[in-house]
Amino acid sequence: MTELLERAIAQLKTLPAEEQDAIAARFLAEIEDERTWKAQFEATTNDQWDRIAATVRQEITAGDTTPLAEVFPSQPEL
């Protein structure tokens, strides 16, 4: 177990049981989500990646995309 995870667990132990369970449920859901994504990526063939890339290129050419700067505008400086 990493030092960071040990620190997180030590802090979790100080919380009430209900909060511990809520955080544990989120951790378990995150782990399962990561396993699912990993399996999906590993199962994707080169031909499928090529088709995805071609689709994205077509969408960009057709103007069917939104620039990232519009989706995630930079934060104003404080």
C-alpha positions in Angstrom: 0.0 0.0 0.0 1.3 3.4 -0.8 2.1 6.0 1.8 -0.6 8.3 0.3 -3.2 5.6 0.5 -2.2 4.8 4.1 -2.5 8.5 5.0 -6.0 8.7 3.4 -7.1 5.5 5.3 -5.8 6.9 8.6 -7.9 10.0 8.0 -10.9 8.0 7.0 -10.7 6.1 10.3 -11.3 9.3 12.2 -14.7 9.8 10.5 -18.0 8.5 11.6 -19.0 5.1 10.2 -21.6 6.5 7.9 -19.1 8.9 6.2 -16.5 6.1 6.0 -19.0 3.9 4.2 -20.0 6.7 1.8 -16.4 7.3 0.9 -15.6 3.6 0.6 -18.6 3.2 -1.8 -17.2 6.0 -4.0 -13.8 4.4 -4.0 -15.2 1.0 -4.9 -17.3 2.5 -7.7 -14.2 4.4 -9.0 -12.2 1.2 -9.0 -14.9 -0.7 -10.9 -15.2 2.2 -13.4 -11.5 2.2 -14.0 -11.5 -1.6 -14.6 -14.4 -1.2 -17.1 -12.7 1.5 -19.0 -9.4 -0.4 -19.1 -11.1 -3.5 -20.4 -12.9 -1.5 -23.1 -9.7 0.2 -24.2 -7.8 -3.1 -24.3 -10.6 -4.7 -26.4 -10.6 -1.9 -29.0 -8.9 -3.1 -32.2 -6.6 -0.9 -34.3 -9.3 -0.9 -37.0 -11.8 0.5 -34.5 -9.3 3.2 -33.4 -8.8 4.1 -37.1 -12.6 4.4 -37.6 -12.9 6.6 -34.5 -10.1 8.8 -35.7 -11.6 9.2 -39.1 -15.0 10.1 -37.6 -13.3 12.7 -35.4 -11.5 14.2 -38.4 -14.8 14.4 -40.3 -16.5 16.2 -37.4 -13.6 18.7 -37.1 -13.7 19.4 -40.9 -17.5 19.8 -40.8 -17.3 22.2 -37.9 -19.2 19.9 -35.6 -16.9 20.3 -32.7 -16.5 22.8 -29.9 -13.0 24.2 -29.2 -11.7 23.2 -25.8 -11.2 26.9 -24.9 -15.0 27.3 -25.1 -15.7 24.3 -23.0 -13.0 25.0 -20.5 -12.4 28.8 -20.5 -9.3 29.9 -18.7 -9.8 31.2 -15.3 -9.3 35.0 -14.9 -6.2 35.9 -13.0 -6.7 37.1 -9.5 
